[in-house]
Amino acid sequence: MAVSSLGASAARTLVPTAPGALPLLGHSISLLRDPLTLLLGLPAYGDLVRLRIGSGDVYAVCTPELTHELLHDPRTFDKGGFFFDRLRELTGNNVASCPHAEHAAHRRRVQPIFRKDRMPGYGRTIVDQADTVLGAWRHDRTIDAFPDMLRIGAGCAAALVFGAGFTPDALERTISDITLYVKGIFTRMFLPPALARIPLPANRRYQAVRARLRHAVSDMIDRNRTAGGAIGGDLLTALLESAPATPDSRADLVDELILMLMAGTESTATTLAWTLHELSRDSALQQRMQAEIDTVVGADAPTHAHIRHLHLTARVLTETLRKYPAAWILSRVTTKPTVLGGHPIPAGAPIIFSPYLQHHRPDIYPEPDRFDPDRWLPENQHPAMRKALIPFGGGTRKCAGDSFAMSEASLVLAS
């Protein structure tokens, strides 16, 4: 629903404001210090709440219904705002960050690599990469799970996206840079824009990491071409075949590939590490999962065909994505004056929504801090649970690789 004209001051008087904003900084300090607590407290003030970051207004969506409206009207609520501004600094313009008008073309280019008939082959690569890392594990030895999950994710991304592998030094450097970048992106999101532009040490490190990651992707492309054109990565092959030869085609290729490297490494590793964390805290659940995998997979290596029989494993992963969504805050920007939740919103307004907030609403998920995979048993589910579950987004901009990510996580856990 659009309105013909609306001033920003009118919107400010109609949307309730969260308390605690500081002069000049707004809610930036609270978002940097304890963002999840701030987000979880917003529904007490309304379904749509105004925050301030620096001197600017940000509108926070607090209900599944308004989030659903936001995600299913990409013409009005386009990709933009502080999250995607920061993402574009690294990944440029790609299927995840591009504006709505360009999305269909980007989606057509990457969608073929996620076809169901390709998944069995991907599964073999995933298990091989998992075995490379897990082969170093020993009984009664303490391991740091997250870096090892990053190594598996980066190995899978290199093999499946680029048709090549990282050298050991390049692998460790890339993992370190991805970790530093993810930390930096969330810090920079909540800084007033003026502070983000000052050449502080943290800002210089952030820019150096950005440059190294883009160089690493560009180097992988060159390594494939130097090898006589024997490009084995499905995504790289698909993009080279579909992309027109233009002066900007190299940069466009890097933009799309760096997104896949980031998403295939950090997001899946985060989900797996949190899953292992929860299993380590619940020996009974760990034993139930072990029994399921022993029954379904047996002594053989897991394959893609096993996934559909790993019902408890799927519920465990779903519950991990509910409790620990990898992207816990995302943004949009309005393309025209509109109305959201009964409130008039001006054109160009940044709007945020939080999968973490959605997934921790006690009216939808009783005892939301309790890790309970059995809440996803068919007899325990209700429609509101599925509607509120958005770890991969929703609508036409839902992550193109969601099924692949679930398959990868299932096979790594089974391994």
N, C-alpha and C positions, 0 to 999 in steps of 0.2 A: 504494500500500500504506500503510495507516494503522496507527498504534499507539494503544492506548487512552489511555495517559498517558505523559508524558515531561517531565522537568525540563530547564530551559535548561542547567544545569550538566552534565547527562549528555551533551548534544549537544556541549558545548565539549570534553569529554574525548575524544570519538570522532572529531571532524573535525580533521585536521591544520591547524596554524596557520602562516601565512606569517611568516617572520622579519622583524625590522626595526620592529616596532611600538614607538612611543614612549609614555611615560606620559601619560595624559590625551588625547593627540592620536591615538594609534594609528598607522594607516597614512595618515592624512590628508595629511601633508606629502609623502610619496612619491607619492600620487595627484595632488596638485596640481603637483608639480615634474616628474614624468616618469611619467605613468600608464601609457603603453603598454609601457614597459620592465617595470614592475611586473606588468602583466597577462600579458605574454609569459613571464614567469618562473614563473607560478603552477603550470603542469602538472608542474613538477619536484617539487612537494610533494604532489600527489595529484589525483584526478579532481574532488574537491570540497575547497575550501580555505577556511579561516576568515580573514577580515580584521577589523580593528577600525577603526571610524571614530568618533573621540571615545571614549566609553566603551561603545559598542554593538558588537555582533557583526554581521558581514555574511558571508554564505556565497557564495563564487564558484564557479560551474560552469565546468569547464575542458575538457569533452569534447563532441563533437557528439551523442553518444548521450544524455548527461544534459540537454543543451540541448534536444534533441528532446522528451524527456520533459517538461521544464519547459513548453515551448511548446504541447504537445498535451494538457495537463491544466489548463485555466484555472480549473477549480473549486477545485483544490488550490493552484495557483500563480497567484494573481490579480494584476491590475495594481496595483502599489503599490511601496513602497520609495522610496529617495531620488530616483531619476530622475523618477518620476511625481508625487511630492510637489512637486517643483520645476515640472514641466510644468503641474500644476493651478493653481499660483499665477498663471499667465498665462492659460491656456486654459480653466480651469474643468473642467466635466464634459462630455466629448464622446466621439465614437466611439473615439478613441485612448486616453483616460485613464479612462473610466468603469469601474466594477467589472464583473465577468463577468455578474452578474445583470441588468445594464442594457444589455449590449452588443448583443444581438440587435435591440432596438428602435432603438438608434442606427444600427446597420448598415443596417437597412431604410430609414431615412430618407435616407442618403447614397448607397446602392448604385446607385439608378437613374441618377445622373449619370455613372457610369462604364460604362454599357452600350456595347457595341461599335459600335452604329449611330450613336452620338453622336461617335465619334472623328474621322471625316473633317471635321466642322465645327470641332471643336476644333483640328484640324491647321492649318486656314487661319488661325485666330486666332494660333496659336503662331508660324507663319511670319511673319505680319504684325508681331507684337511683336519677333521676332528681327531683321527687316529694319529696324525703327525704330532699334535700337541699332547693328546692324552697318553701317548706312549711314554712320556717322561714322568707321568704320575706314578707314585709308589704308595703302597699301603702304609698307613700311620704317618704319612708325611703331610704337613700343613702346606697348602698351596694358596696363592692369591688368585681367586677365581676370575676376577674381572679382566686382568691383563691377558690371561689365557683365553678367555672368550673373545677378546679383541683379536688375538692372533688367529683364532679359527675364522672369525668373521672376515678379517682382512685377507686371509688366504683364500677363502671362498670367493670374495669379491674380485681378487686379482685373477683367479682362474676362470671364473664365469663371465666377468665383464671384459677383461683384457686378453684372455687366453694366454696368460703368462703368470709367472710367480714373482714375488718380491725377493730380492736378495736378503739374507739375514739382517744386514745393517739397515737396508731400506725399510724392511718390515718394522723393526723396532722404532726407527725414526718416524715412520708414518703413523704408527699407533700412538706414539708420544704426542705428535702434532695434532692428531684428531682429538685426543683427550684434552689437550690445552685449548684447542679451538672451541670445543663444546663448553668448557668452563667459561671461556671468554665471551661467547655469544650471549649467554644468559646475564652476565654482568653488564655488558654493553647495552642490552635491551632496556635496562632500567636506569641507565645513566642519562642525565639531561644531555641532549645532543652536543652542546658546547663542550662538555667535559670529554666526550668520546673523541673529539677532534684535537684535543690538546696532546702534544707529543710526550705524554707521560711514559714511563718505562712499561707499564702494562699495555698501553695502546701500541707501543712499538713492537712488543713481543707478539701481540695479536696480529699485527700486519706481517711480521716475519713468518709466523706460522702459516698465515694465509698464502703467502708467496711460495713457501716450501711445498704445501699441499698441491697447489696448482702445478708447480713444476714437476712433482712426482707423477701426477696424472699425465702431463704432457710427455714426460720421459717414457712412461709405459706405452703410449701411442707410438713413439719413435722406435722403441725396441721391437714392437711388432712389425713395423714397416721395414726396419733394417733386416729382419729375419726373412727377407725375400717375399714379403706380402702374405706370409702364412699366418693370418690372423685367426686365432681360435676362439676368441671370446664372442659369445652370442650377441651381446649388446653392442660391442664395438663394431662387429661385422654388420649388424642391422643398421646402425647409425651411418656407417660409411656408405652403405648401399643406398640409403634413403636420402642422405643429405645432398643438396645441390652444391656444386663447387662454386663458392663465392669467396671474396676476400675475408669474410667473417666466419667461414665455415670451421676453421681451426678452433677459434674461441668458442663457437657454439658446441663443438664436439667436446671440448674440455668441460664446459658448463654441465652438459648432461652426464658425463662420466664421473665427474667429481661428486655429484649428488649421489650416484649409485654407490660409489666407494664409501661415502660417509654413511649413507643409510644402511648399506650392507654390512658395515663394520660396527659402528657404535650402537645403533638402535637394537640390533639383535643381541649383541654382547651384553647390553644393559639388561634386557629381558632374561637372558640365560643366567647372568650373575645373580639377579634377584631371586630367580627360581631356585638356584642352588643354595642361596642363603636361607630361603624358607624351608627347603628340604633338610638342611643341616639342623634346623631347630625342631623338627618333628620326625622323630625316628619311625613312628608308626606309618606316617604318610610315605616316608622314604621306602619303607619295606613294601607297602602296597604298590608303589610304582615299580620297584624292582621285580616284584612277583608278576606284574602285568607284562613287563618287558621280557622277562624270562619265558613267559608263556607264549607271547606273540612272536618274539624274535628268536628265542632259543640261543644256541651257541653260534649261530651265524652272524654276519655283519648285518646291521639294520639296512633296510631298503625303503624306497618310497612306497612300495606296496604295503609295508607294515603299518604305515601311519594311520590308515583308516580304522585299524583295529586297536589303536592305543587310546582308548576312550578316557581313562584317568589322566594320562599324560596330557591330552588335549585340555581337560578341565583345569589341570594344574597351570598350564600356560595361560589359559584364559583368565584365571584368577590372578596370576602375576601381572598380566596386562591391565587388569582392573586396578589392582592395588598400587602398581608401580608403572604407570604409563610412561614410555620413554620421552614423549613430548608432552610435558605437563601443562604448558601454556602455549597458545597459538593466537594469531591475530588476523584480522580482516580490516578492510577500509571501505566505507560507503562510497558508492559511485554517484549517488544522487540523494537529495533530501528524501527521507523515508520515515516510516513509523515502525518501531520495534517494541513489543511489549506494551503497546499503548502510549509510548513516549515518542515524540518527534525527535529525529536525529538529523543533523545537518549533513550535507555532502562533504566527503573528505574526512569524516570522523573515524579515528581508529577504534576498533572494537576487539576485545579479547574474549576468548573462551578457554576454559580449563578442563581437559579430560580428567585431571586429578580431582578437581572439585566435583565434577559429575559422578565420578566413580566412588566418591566417599560420602555421598548423600545418604544419611541413615534411613530416610523415608523410602529409599529404593533398595539399598543394600544394608540390611540390619547388621549391626556390629561391623561397620565398614573397615575397621582396623584389624579385624580378625581374618587370617588367611584361611579360606574355606573353599576348596575346590568343589565340594559337594553342593555348594549353592547353585552350581551349573548343571546338576542332574536335571533331566527333563521335568520330573515331578516337582522340583523346587523353583523352577524358573517362572517368571511372569513377563508379559510383553514390555513393561517399563524397564526391566533389567537390560534387555537387549537394546532398546532404543537409547538408553543412557550410556551404553558401552561404546566408546569412540576412540580406541587406541590408535586406529589408522585413519581417523577423520570420517567423513561421510559425504554423501552426494556424489556429484560427478568428479569432485576433487579427492575422493578417497584414494589412499595410497594404491598405486598400480601393483605393487609387489606384496600386498598383504598375505595372499595365499602362499607365496614363496617364503616369506619370512616365517610363517607358522610351520611350514614344512622343514625349513632349515633348523628351527629351534627344536622341533620334535626329534629330528634325526641326531642332532648333537646330544640331546638329553639321553636318547636311547643308546648312543655310543658310550 
